[in-house]
Amino acid sequence: MENFIVSARKYRPSTFESVLGQEHITTTLKNAIRQGQLAQAFLFCGPRGVGKTTCARILAKTINCQNLSSDIEPCNECDSCRSFNESASMNIFELDAASNNSVEDIRNLIEQVSFPPQTGKYKVYIIDEVHMLSPSAFNAFLKILEEPPAYAKFILATTEKHKIIPTILSRCQVFDFKRINSDVIAKHLQSVADKEGVAYEPDALRIIAQKSEGGLRDALSIFDQMVNFTGKNITVASCIENLNMLDSDCYFRFVDMFRSGDISGVLLLYQDIVDKGFDGQNFVTGLSEHIRNLMVSIDSATQKLLDCSDATRQRFVQQAAVCGLPLIMKYLEIASEYEYRFRDANNKRLFVEVCLMKLAALVKNLQMQPQTASSAG
């Protein structure tokens, strides 16, 4: 059996140019290298799977490259680049603070720092999940950050910036990584699928991108899962089935029923959802998200905030026009309230059903209000 390499590793970026969705960071780093103004310590912050450790590795490789390209990219051919690519570099050290978080671990690192590189220009220390360091380890690490040797560079990565002590933050250049746009992820998945000979429906890859919530590593992991599940033929139906997601068409049907006041219809449709094993919390959250999308569809200026295919965007625009902004805002008020209160409900099923009945009765209640006011007068 061939050794299988997961897509997240196989297609891991090896140059700044190939990093997706973090141009504000890669451009800054390349300019710093070009101008010879590299900081002693960097702190890469952001959600999981968006490229923090990848950029740290690329930066470490680039500043030691012996034959940089004109656009500040590593050559991948010199001795330094080859040794790095083969995981044999003597100048680049990676430490996982989740499992090496004691003061003794940091003291060992400081001892290594005291020796200059035998070859190459810099010794680079990448510390992942740095927020996991113990208080004493942080204090020990602070000593070396205060007066590091010129040949030492530190790249810290964390998903929880707020846990880093201020004295460490003040000695680092801080880079905030952002979640990657679903369009960018979906396009990358198409490229991977084409290279791997995987058939796909474009909307299916968009579903995977949305499920990953802006994390490219998660998206590639889900992609591998779907390849195994479908036998290299990823469809919208297979994604919805395997990823426990509701089809957007389902929420469009609910809103149509709300408008027509079809209380029986929404209860029966929700029964189908329950029978398929979908979680009530995820359903209510998805309903609130759908109504939010209707709200931003009202104005052409905000339609760009929709994270969906062109066909689905058009459906949002059409349904929003039929509902109108006042009704959509009422829908959003009710759905958001029930989403917020869901966790405290004892009878989750009844709680969701009451929410749906309120939404379905809303149009009729609004129509009755002027008549009541007239009769009172």
C-alpha positions in Angstrom: 0.0 0.0 0.0 1.3 3.4 -1.0 2.1 5.9 1.8 -0.9 8.3 1.8 -0.1 12.0 2.5 -3.0 14.1 3.6 -3.8 17.0 1.3 -3.0 19.6 4.1 0.6 18.4 4.1 0.9 17.5 0.4 -0.2 21.0 -0.7 1.3 23.0 2.1 2.7 26.3 0.8 6.5 26.4 0.5 6.8 30.1 -0.7 5.2 33.4 0.4 3.5 33.6 -3.0 1.7 30.3 -2.4 0.2 31.3 1.0 -3.5 32.0 0.6 -5.5 34.8 2.1 -2.7 36.5 4.1 -1.2 38.9 1.6 -1.1 41.7 4.2 1.4 39.6 6.2 3.5 38.0 3.4 4.0 41.4 1.7 5.1 43.0 5.0 7.6 40.1 5.7 9.0 40.2 2.2 9.6 44.0 2.4 11.3 43.6 5.8 13.7 41.0 4.3 14.3 43.2 1.2 15.1 46.3 3.3 17.1 44.4 5.9 14.8 45.4 8.8 13.9 42.1 10.4 12.7 42.2 13.9 14.2 39.9 16.5 10.9 38.4 17.5 7.6 37.9 15.7 4.2 36.8 17.1 1.8 35.2 14.6 -1.8 35.2 16.0 -5.0 33.9 14.5 -7.5 31.0 14.2 -6.3 27.5 13.6 -5.4 26.4 10.1 -4.9 29.8 8.5 -1.1 29.6 7.9 0.6 30.8 11.0 3.1 27.9 11.4 3.4 27.7 7.6 4.4 31.3 7.3 6.8 30.9 10.2 8.6 28.0 8.4 8.7 29.9 5.1 10.2 33.0 6.9 12.8 30.9 8.6 13.8 29.2 5.3 13.8 32.5 3.4 16.1 34.5 5.7 18.7 31.7 5.5 18.4 31.1 1.8 21.7 31.6 0.0 20.2 32.5 -3.3 17.1 34.6 -2.8 15.0 35.4 -5.9 14.4 39.0 -6.9 10.9 38.8 -5.5 12.2 37.6 -2.1 11.3 33.9 -2.3 13.5 31.0 -1.2 15.3 29.2 -4.1 14.7 25.7 -2.8 18.0 24.7 -4.3 20.8 25.9 -2.1 22.2 23.8 0.8 20.2 25.7 3.4 16.9 25.3 1.5 17.5 21.6 0.8 18.4 20.8 4.3 15.3 22.6 5.5 13.0 20.8 3.0 14.5 17.5 4.2 13.9 18.4 7.8 17.6 18.3 8.5 18.4 22.0 9.0 20.7 22.8 12.0 19.6 26.4 12.0 15.9 26.1 12.4 14.3 24.7 15.6 10.7 24.0 16.2 9.2 23.7 19.7 5.6 22.7 20.5 4.8 24.7 23.7 1.8 22.5 24.3 4.0 19.6 25.3 7.3 21.5 26.1 6.0 24.2 28.4 8.2 24.0 31.5 10.9 26.3 32.6 13.4 23.6 32.0 12.4 23.3 28.3 13.0 27.1 27.9 16.3 26.9 29.7 17.4 24.2 27.2 16.3 26.5 24.4 18.3 29.5 25.8 21.4 27.3 26.1 21.1 26.4 22.4 20.7 30.1 21.5 24.1 30.9 23.1 25.9 29.1 20.2 26.1 30.9 16.9 25.1 29.1 13.6 27.9 27.0 12.1 26.5 27.6 8.6 24.0 30.2 7.4 23.1 33.6 8.8 20.4 33.0 11.4 19.3 30.5 14.0 15.5 30.6 14.0 13.3 29.3 16.8 9.7 28.6 16.0 7.5 28.1 19.1 4.0 26.9 18.4 1.1 27.3 20.8 3.3 29.7 22.8 0.4 30.6 25.0 0.7 27.2 26.7 4.0 28.1 28.3 3.9 28.2 32.1 4.3 31.5 33.9 7.8 30.6 35.0 8.7 29.5 31.5 7.4 32.9 30.1 9.6 34.7 32.6 12.6 32.6 31.6 11.9 33.2 27.9 11.6 36.9 28.6 15.3 37.0 29.5 16.5 36.0 26.1 14.0 38.2 24.3 15.3 41.3 26.2 18.8 41.0 24.7 19.0 38.3 22.0 22.1 37.7 19.9 21.9 39.3 16.5 21.9 35.9 14.8 18.8 34.6 16.7 15.3 35.1 15.5 12.1 34.0 17.3 8.8 33.3 15.7 6.0 32.6 18.1 2.6 31.3 17.0 -0.7 31.2 19.0 -4.4 30.9 18.6 -4.9 32.8 21.9 -3.1 36.1 21.8 -4.9 37.3 25.0 -2.9 34.7 27.0 0.5 36.2 26.1 1.9 38.3 28.9 2.3 42.0 28.0 6.1 42.0 28.5 6.4 39.3 25.7 4.0 41.2 23.4 5.9 44.4 23.7 9.1 42.7 22.4 7.5 41.2 19.3 6.2 42.4 16.0 2.6 41.2 16.1 0.9 39.9 13.0 -2.8 39.0 13.1 -3.8 36.3 10.6 -7.4 36.4 9.4 -9.8 33.7 8.4 -9.6 32.9 4.7 -12.4 33.8 2.4 -14.6 30.9 1.3 -14.2 31.9 -2.4 -10.4 31.6 -2.0 -10.7 28.2 -0.2 -13.2 26.8 -2.8 -10.9 27.9 -5.7 -7.9 26.2 -4.0 -10.0 23.0 -3.5 -10.8 23.0 -7.2 -7.1 23.2 -8.0 -6.4 20.3 -5.6 -9.3 18.2 -7.0 -8.1 18.7 -10.5 -4.6 17.6 -9.6 -5.9 14.6 -7.7 -8.3 13.6 -10.5 -11.4 14.1 -8.3 -14.7 14.9 -9.9 -16.7 17.5 -8.1 -19.7 19.9 -8.2 -18.5 23.5 -7.6 -21.2 24.1 -5.0 -20.0 21.0 -3.1 -16.5 22.5 -2.7 -18.1 25.8 -1.6 -20.0 23.8 1.1 -16.7 22.3 2.3 -15.2 25.8 2.3 -18.0 27.2 4.4 -17.9 24.2 6.8 -14.2 24.9 7.4 -15.0 28.4 8.8 -12.0 30.1 7.2 -9.4 27.5 8.0 -7.7 26.1 4.9 -6.2 23.1 6.8 -9.7 22.1 8.0 -11.0 22.5 4.5 -8.4 20.2 3.1 -9.1 17.6 5.8 -12.8 17.7 5.0 -11.9 17.4 1.3 -9.9 14.2 2.0 -12.8 12.9 4.1 -15.3 13.5 1.2 -13.0 11.9 -1.3 -13.0 8.8 0.8 -16.7 8.9 1.3 -17.7 9.5 -2.3 -15.0 7.6 -4.2 -13.6 10.7 -5.9 -17.0 12.2 -6.9 -17.9 15.0 -4.6 -21.5 16.2 -4.9 -23.7 18.6 -3.0 -25.9 15.8 -1.8 -23.0 13.8 -0.5 -21.6 16.8 1.4 -24.9 17.5 3.0 -25.3 13.9 4.0 -21.7 13.3 5.3 -21.1 16.7 6.9 -24.4 16.9 8.8 -25.3 20.2 7.1 -28.7 21.4 6.0 -29.2 22.3 2.3 -29.7 26.1 1.9 -32.9 25.2 0.0 -34.4 24.0 3.3 -34.1 27.4 4.8 -35.6 29.1 1.7 -38.6 26.8 2.1 -39.0 27.7 5.7 -39.1 31.5 4.9 -41.6 30.9 2.2 -43.8 29.1 4.7 -43.3 31.9 7.3 -44.6 34.4 4.7 -47.7 32.2 3.9 -48.4 31.6 7.6 -48.1 27.8 7.1 -47.7 26.7 10.7 -48.5 23.0 10.0 -45.9 23.1 7.1 -43.1 24.4 9.2 -43.7 21.8 11.9 -43.8 19.0 9.4 -40.6 20.2 7.7 -38.9 20.5 11.0 -40.0 16.9 11.8 -38.1 15.8 8.7 -35.0 17.6 9.9 -35.2 15.9 13.3 -35.7 12.5 11.7 -32.5 13.0 9.8 -30.6 13.5 13.0 -29.8 17.2 12.7 -29.0 19.1 15.9 -31.6 21.8 17.0 -28.9 24.3 17.9 -27.2 24.0 14.5 -30.7 24.4 12.9 -31.6 27.6 14.8 -28.1 29.0 14.1 -28.4 28.2 10.4 -31.9 29.8 10.3 -30.6 33.0 11.9 -27.7 33.1 9.4 -30.2 32.6 6.5 -32.3 35.5 7.7 -29.2 37.6 8.2 -28.3 36.9 4.6 -31.8 38.1 3.5 -31.2 41.3 5.4 -27.9 42.1 3.6 -29.5 41.1 0.3 -31.9 44.0 0.5 -29.3 46.6 -0.5 -27.1 46.0 -3.5 -24.2 47.7 -1.7 -24.2 44.9 1.0 -24.9 42.0 -1.2 -21.1 41.4 -1.5 -21.3 40.3 2.2 -23.0 37.1 1.0 -20.7 34.1 1.2 -22.4 31.8 -1.4 -22.6 31.0 -5.1 -24.0 33.3 -7.7 -27.2 31.2 -8.1 -27.8 31.2 -4.3 -27.1 34.9 -4.1 -29.8 35.5 -6.7 -32.3 33.5 -4.6 -31.5 35.5 -1.6 -32.0 38.8 -3.5 -35.4 37.5 -4.8 -36.7 36.3 -1.4 -35.5 39.4 0.3 -37.4 41.6 -2.2 -40.6 39.7 -1.6 -40.3 39.8 2.2 -39.1 43.4 2.6 -36.8 44.8 5.2 -39.3 45.4 8.1 -40.5 41.8 8.0 -36.9 40.4 7.7 -35.9 42.4 10.8 -38.8 41.0 12.7 -37.8 37.5 11.6 -34.2 38.2 12.7 -35.3 39.5 16.1 -37.2 36.3 16.9 -34.7 33.9 15.5 -31.8 35.5 17.2 -33.6 35.6 20.6 -34.3 31.8 20.3 -30.8 31.1 19.2 -29.5 32.9 22.3 -31.8 31.2 24.7 -31.6 27.7 23.2 -28.9 26.3 25.6 -31.1 27.0 28.7 -34.2 25.4 27.3 -35.2 22.1 28.9 -37.3 20.8 26.0 -35.2 21.6 23.0 -37.6 20.2 20.5 -40.6 22.2 21.8 -38.4 25.3 22.1 -37.5 25.2 18.4 -41.1 24.5 17.4 -42.4 27.5 19.3 -39.8 29.6 17.5 -41.0 28.3 14.1 -44.7 28.9 15.0 -44.0 32.4 16.1 -42.2 33.1 12.8 -45.1 31.6 10.8 -47.7 33.5 12.7 -45.9 36.8 12.4 -47.3 38.0 9.1 -50.9 37.4 10.2 -50.3 39.1 13.6 -48.8 42.2 11.8 -51.9 42.3 9.5 -54.2 42.3 12.4 -52.5 45.2 14.3 -54.0 48.1 12.2 -57.5 46.7 12.5 -57.2 46.5 16.3 -56.0 50.1 16.4 -58.9 51.2 14.3 -61.5 49.5 16.4 -60.0 51.0 19.6 -60.3 54.4 18.1 
